[in-house]
Amino acid sequence: MLEFGTVSIVLGLRVRFNDPVCMPGTREAPDVRLARGALLMGTPGEMYVEKRGIPVEVADRAGVRFDADWSGRAAVIVPMRDRDDGLCSVHGRYLRHTGHENKMLTIGPGGGAISVLGGWRLDPIILVEGLFDALSLAVCGYGSVATVGRWAPWLPDVCAGKVVWLAFDANRPGELEAARYEQHLTTANTCRLPPPDRCKDWNTALVKRGGATVEAWLRHHLARTQAIHA
């Protein structure tokens, strides 16, 4: 992987993101903006996460906060950290957006990921796409790492020798993402784990099918994976 500022090229395939290093307009650093974030309870962020099936307590434990002016719009924000828990970036998911507006904005130099309930310290490790995928798995009692499409260069090291579930979305971009990570994580035992049938992602599954169904799906696949790699 080559990195030029905030632009990442993975295996020469394509540039995926060019995140600003600091907040556009104000030039505030990621740590400053994260510190400004409010606890979710009693904010529009609480209503947003609960509308998506995530109890506010689960989001709080994952470090999710609310920012009323994340480059002009309200958003829930979460830190993206390195393997030693150092802050790399802050990822924001807007509460509302119109067709011409971005759903998300991430600021920082990159190189981090979102860790929920132990994240990359677990064995097996579950890699998912978005923040709400990770929160949905947390509702079911499972930790995971959300990449939000970014590459953390230390992931091969922390995944080495472990079973890694590539639990990206059940669509063509998700399959391409899983293939990229399989190419990168050559010293891990990688397995594809799509969301439940007819669900594009884990948050859709949680909202449509409920936590019990998603938890049963995960438990079944975890047992099968353990048997294969025993």
Steps between C-alpha positions, in 0.01 A plus 500: 500500500616851420384804691521859385366723777145381545477319165539121508571268208455135590684252276490758223128442450357847543492804725201463730500802730671831546401602853584851620762501773297746707148641501427691179449869563604511866830306464435330836698182562327163552577490873348844549181405319469171683535677834220736399263212436210462742371185665214360297241497778246777450631606157367436148782244478322284757183493291701424187686197635187359664307541174763272349448238769799590717439562873670821603699310765659281231597804293638678807724204586634505145604864540231648276428868565282775354620809315235757408724668242714242326602720207157658493270210591418291804679165518591215727878473522740228611880473534710290264809377685826321433602168654620678816173696535654823376254729322546505122175643365142580594220355292166679480168364376245767421155471652339629180609552144343585167586341170789735425652491851753253639380253761831511684809709563824369650781731608857408589820361346365144489646166600234415759185295538195490726528236773186383679489254794865401471527532123841392373604351835254214457549160341319457269492854364195624312559771239195701390444801277323770698452635850142377519601152389737486797236640735246247372737213578561652843125487568534123447802477731774483233800728469628612162716744305338748261729620222257752342681426175839614629819296530685463831856382422537316832202269441707218343714486815210487747315247282799268451427144608137577583170412339367816333141528383464728200150618587463773240174590325308248292543680168764537231701767687491279810630202303778711351592626846513145634724397210737791567532411866553134420795607282643716779451269797713217370608378845143484635233235449242707313136398456219683323204581723215680324204643690182288523318422176330790319674756722758733348680567826493420871297802605235417242493147641464628856212732411319254271565168677569598861792438730413139582510397133828680434657356815396147396647555152830614649511218753439241227777635278743541790452133596546391138818708462646363822435146378672568167811648663517269801 
